[in-house]
Amino acid sequence: SDVRCVGTKDIPREPVSACATIATPKNTLKMKNQVFKKQSRINAPVDDVFNWHARPGAIERLSPPWDPLDIISRTGGIETGAEVFMNIKAGPLPIRWHARHVAYQKNKLFQDIQVSGPFAKWTHTHCFQKIDESACILEDRIDYALFFHPISTALMGKFVHQKLERIFTYRHDTLIADIADHLPRNHSGLLRIL
């Protein structure tokens, strides 16, 4: 397959990632912010990769089977102002999560924040960087903080980071597989059923 995931150091440094230029919302609470990043090179046009995220059901498709989410309600898609109410699992208990999309630039980025949920702060920026006509870089950047810092960060910081790494590895692998499977059909015209 010509679609692959690469490590951060393998990604070209020019041009600068769109994630480097987007401001994250300021929070007035004193807390220790953590940053998680996951980058993948995808050998597909940036508009195809961006549009994949805008499809209905994309968030459910990206939810790992060991950490499912249950959509309660949603308004809009990924554009600014869209909102999602969902339940996520934290051990045996469901936790309500309310996310709101706060930034959108077609084929460049979209950003959501946690309005209420399990984190003291959560800003998720999905960045798309065009390499050429047939390849792009997807970067998921999470700026987050845990409640009850510094105790929670000392006790749970490594666990949270490892959980995010596992979830976003799954998400990127799923996206890469879907794009690899569907891209050839998207650009080959109509198919004939025999």
C-alpha positions in Angstrom: 0.0 0.0 0.0 1.2 3.5 -0.7 -0.5 4.9 2.4 1.7 4.7 5.5 2.2 6.1 9.0 5.5 7.6 9.8 7.1 9.0 12.9 7.4 12.7 13.6 11.1 12.8 12.7 10.4 11.4 9.3 8.0 14.1 8.3 9.3 17.0 6.2 9.7 20.2 8.2 8.6 22.5 5.3 6.0 23.9 5.2 5.3 24.5 8.9 2.4 22.5 10.2 -1.0 24.3 10.4 -1.1 23.2 14.1 1.8 25.5 14.8 -0.2 28.5 13.7 -3.6 27.9 15.5 -4.0 29.4 18.9 -5.5 27.3 21.6 -8.2 28.9 23.8 -6.8 30.4 27.1 -8.0 29.0 30.3 -8.1 31.1 33.4 -7.6 28.2 35.8 -4.1 27.6 37.1 -3.2 24.1 35.8 -0.4 22.3 34.2 -1.1 21.8 30.5 0.0 18.6 28.8 0.5 18.2 25.0 0.0 15.1 23.0 0.7 14.9 19.3 0.2 12.1 16.7 1.3 12.7 13.1 0.9 10.4 10.0 1.8 10.9 6.4 -1.0 9.8 4.2 -0.5 9.3 0.5 -3.8 10.8 -0.5 -4.9 14.3 -1.5 -5.5 16.6 1.5 -9.1 17.3 0.4 -9.9 13.5 0.4 -8.4 13.1 3.9 -10.2 16.2 5.3 -13.5 15.3 3.7 -13.3 11.8 5.2 -13.5 13.5 8.7 -16.5 15.5 7.7 -18.5 12.3 6.7 -21.4 11.3 9.0 -20.2 8.5 11.3 -16.5 9.4 11.2 -16.2 9.9 15.0 -17.9 6.5 15.6 -15.6 4.9 13.0 -12.5 6.2 14.8 -13.6 5.0 18.2 -11.6 2.0 19.2 -13.5 -1.1 20.1 -11.9 -1.3 23.6 -12.8 2.3 24.3 -16.2 2.9 22.7 -18.2 6.1 22.8 -21.9 6.5 22.6 -23.2 9.5 20.8 -26.2 11.0 22.7 -26.8 13.9 20.3 -25.1 16.2 17.9 -25.7 19.3 16.0 -23.7 20.1 12.8 -20.6 18.3 11.5 -17.1 19.6 12.0 -17.7 23.2 11.3 -17.4 26.0 14.0 -20.4 25.8 16.3 -21.1 22.1 15.9 -21.6 20.2 19.2 -21.5 16.6 20.3 -22.8 15.1 23.5 -21.5 11.6 24.1 -20.8 9.0 26.8 -17.4 7.5 27.2 -16.2 4.7 29.5 -14.0 5.3 32.5 -13.7 1.8 33.9 -17.3 0.5 34.5 -18.8 4.0 34.7 -20.0 6.2 31.8 -18.9 9.8 31.7 -20.8 12.5 29.8 -18.6 14.5 27.4 -19.8 17.7 25.7 -17.5 18.9 22.9 -17.9 22.1 20.8 -16.2 22.8 17.5 -14.5 26.3 17.7 -12.3 26.6 14.6 -12.6 25.4 11.0 -10.5 26.0 7.9 -11.4 23.8 4.9 -8.6 21.3 4.1 -6.4 22.9 6.9 -7.8 22.2 10.3 -10.8 21.9 12.6 -10.7 22.2 16.4 -12.9 21.1 19.2 -12.9 21.8 22.9 -14.4 20.0 25.9 -17.2 22.1 27.4 -17.7 19.5 30.1 -16.2 16.1 30.7 -13.4 14.2 32.3 -10.6 16.7 31.8 -9.9 20.1 33.4 -9.0 21.3 29.9 -9.2 19.7 26.4 -8.5 21.3 23.1 -8.2 18.9 20.1 -6.8 20.4 16.9 -7.0 18.2 13.8 -4.4 19.6 11.3 -4.0 18.8 7.6 -0.8 19.8 5.8 -0.6 19.3 2.0 2.7 17.9 0.9 1.8 17.7 -2.8 -1.2 16.7 -5.0 -1.2 13.1 -3.7 0.0 13.3 -0.1 -0.6 15.1 3.1 0.2 15.0 6.8 -2.5 14.6 9.4 -1.6 15.8 12.9 -3.8 15.4 15.9 -2.7 17.8 18.7 -4.3 17.6 22.1 -3.7 20.3 24.7 -5.1 19.0 28.0 -5.0 19.3 31.7 -6.1 16.9 34.4 -8.2 17.9 37.4 -6.4 18.1 40.7 -3.0 18.9 39.3 -0.2 18.2 40.4 -1.4 15.1 42.3 -3.4 13.7 39.3 -0.6 14.4 36.9 1.9 12.6 39.1 -0.4 9.6 39.6 -2.2 9.5 36.2 -0.1 11.5 33.7 1.8 8.6 32.2 -1.3 6.4 32.0 -3.3 9.2 30.2 -0.5 9.8 27.7 -0.2 6.0 27.0 -4.0 5.8 26.6 -4.0 8.7 24.1 -1.1 7.1 22.2 -3.0 3.8 21.9 -6.3 5.5 20.9 -4.7 7.8 18.3 -2.6 5.0 16.8 -5.8 3.1 16.3 -7.5 6.2 14.8 -4.7 6.9 12.4 -4.3 3.3 11.4 -8.1 3.1 10.8 -8.1 6.3 8.7 -5.1 5.1 6.7 -6.8 1.8 6.0 -10.1 3.4 5.0 -8.4 5.9 2.7 -6.2 3.2 1.1 -9.3 1.1 0.5 -11.6 3.8 -0.8 -9.2 6.2 -2.7 -8.6 4.0 -5.7 -12.4 3.6 -6.2 -13.0 7.4 -5.7 -10.8 8.3 -8.6 -11.5 5.4 -11.0 -15.0 6.5 -12.1 -18.1 4.3 -12.0 -17.7 0.7 -11.2 -19.6 -2.0 -13.1 -21.3 -4.8 -11.2 -21.2 -8.0 -13.2 
